[in-house]
Amino acid sequence: MHRFRIDAILDPQSLPRVANFFAQRAFVPNALTMHLLPSHMRIEVVVAGLEAAQAAIIAAKLGEVVAVLRSELEEIETRGFAADRAKPALTLVG
């Protein structure tokens, strides 16, 4: 399982652009979280079923999306991912 951390500009289109990036590639995230910060927004997307090389390519391409300032990738263990979060989730925190 992989977690993508994306910093994006404070714009109403930033979150939909990032979510659309995954939708266009037929990936349904296990979790999608957005936090508003003073100077930007932090979006975290957790996706299962990706190979490491595929995840790295996606992280690099996310960095090219309009409105994205930075993209990071982290591999996470699935057993640390709670069973109730195994279903797709959207959490907005602001």
C-alpha positions as CSV (number, residue, x, y, z in Angstrom):
1,M,0.0,0.0,0.0
2,H,1.3,3.5,-0.8
3,R,0.6,6.9,0.6
4,F,1.0,9.9,-1.6
5,R,1.5,13.3,0.1
6,I,0.8,16.2,-2.2
7,D,1.2,19.9,-1.3
8,A,-1.0,22.0,-3.6
9,I,-1.9,25.7,-3.9
10,L,-4.9,27.1,-2.0
11,D,-7.3,26.8,-4.9
12,P,-10.8,25.2,-5.1
13,Q,-9.6,23.2,-8.1
14,S,-6.5,21.6,-6.4
15,L,-8.3,18.7,-4.7
16,P,-10.4,17.8,-7.7
17,R,-7.4,17.9,-10.0
18,V,-5.5,15.4,-7.7
19,A,-8.5,13.2,-7.3
20,N,-9.1,13.2,-11.1
21,F,-5.5,12.2,-11.7
22,F,-6.3,8.8,-9.9
23,A,-9.8,8.6,-11.5
24,Q,-8.4,8.9,-15.0
25,R,-6.1,5.9,-14.3
26,A,-9.0,3.8,-12.8
27,F,-7.5,3.8,-9.3
28,V,-10.0,4.0,-6.4
29,P,-8.1,5.3,-3.4
30,N,-8.5,3.5,0.0
31,A,-8.4,7.0,1.6
32,L,-8.2,10.6,0.5
33,T,-7.6,13.3,3.1
34,M,-7.1,17.0,2.7
35,H,-5.8,19.5,5.4
36,L,-5.9,23.2,4.9
37,L,-2.7,24.9,6.0
38,P,-1.9,28.6,6.1
39,S,0.0,28.7,2.8
40,H,-1.2,25.6,1.0
41,M,-3.2,22.4,1.3
42,R,-1.8,18.9,2.1
43,I,-3.6,16.1,0.3
44,E,-2.9,12.5,1.3
45,V,-4.0,9.6,-0.9
46,V,-3.6,6.0,0.1
47,V,-3.8,3.4,-2.7
48,A,-3.5,-0.4,-2.5
49,G,-2.3,-2.7,-5.3
50,L,0.5,-0.7,-6.8
51,E,3.9,-2.0,-7.5
52,A,6.8,0.2,-6.2
53,A,7.9,1.3,-9.7
54,Q,4.4,2.1,-10.7
55,A,3.8,4.2,-7.5
56,A,7.1,6.1,-8.1
57,I,6.0,7.0,-11.6
58,I,2.6,8.2,-10.3
59,A,4.3,10.3,-7.6
60,A,6.6,11.9,-10.3
61,K,3.6,12.6,-12.6
62,L,1.6,14.1,-9.7
63,G,4.4,16.6,-9.3
64,E,3.6,17.8,-12.9
65,V,-0.2,18.4,-12.2
66,V,-1.3,22.0,-12.4
67,A,-1.6,23.4,-8.8
68,V,0.7,20.8,-7.2
69,L,3.7,22.2,-5.4
70,R,5.3,19.0,-4.3
71,S,4.6,15.2,-4.3
72,E,6.0,12.6,-1.9
73,L,5.6,8.8,-1.8
74,E,5.7,6.5,1.2
75,E,5.1,2.7,1.3
76,I,3.0,1.7,4.3
77,E,2.2,-1.6,5.8
78,T,-1.4,-2.8,5.3
79,R,-1.7,-4.4,8.7
80,G,-1.3,-0.9,10.2
81,F,-4.2,0.3,8.1
82,A,-7.4,-0.2,10.2
83,A,-10.1,-2.5,8.8
84,D,-12.7,0.3,8.8
85,R,-10.5,2.3,6.6
86,A,-10.2,-0.4,4.0
87,K,-13.2,1.1,2.3
88,P,-12.7,4.2,0.2
89,A,-13.0,7.3,2.4
90,L,-12.9,11.1,2.0
91,T,-12.1,13.2,4.9
92,L,-11.8,17.0,4.8
93,V,-10.2,18.8,7.7
94,G,-10.0,22.5,7.8
